[in-house]
């Protein structure tokens, strides 16, 4: 295998590992708060959409029925994470908005360095930490040049693609 292909495969493996470890840590954190992944998904949608959402629209975005969305919203409302108000255009419908408490729970997700990263760094010798830091600096510079040269893979060129430098928070 060529060095470029070997590096590509090593990076793919590393990214997959980081994603899985981070997802597991977030899942544990949210579970400890008594929140399901569906509830986190709902909070995410509500936090990133301007204004309140309808129950039906929220259900569609989560790919669940309106009845399931109503139950999910009820649990979030009981926890003070969302509010429900009457839809001014349809008095039978409800509009759902995230509260400050709901927003802070979701936004707190990326505020702390994941425990697994701190544990990983602690496992590395000073020499290994320096080598990783140098490699990440090289990758960060190369990643920054991708936007300038439009050398990104076609799949990541979409208008909605969110990207951040390796080793730095993108959210």
Secondary structure, DSSP 8 states (H G I E B T S, - for coil): --HHHHHHHHHHHHHHHHHHHHHHHHHHHHHHTT--HHHHHHHHHHHHSSS-EEHHHHHHHHTS-HHHHHHHHHHHHHTTSEEEEEETTEEEEEEEEE-HHHHHHHHGGGTS--HHHHHHHHHS-HHHHHHHHHHHHHHHHHHHHHHHHT-S-GGG-STT-----TTS---
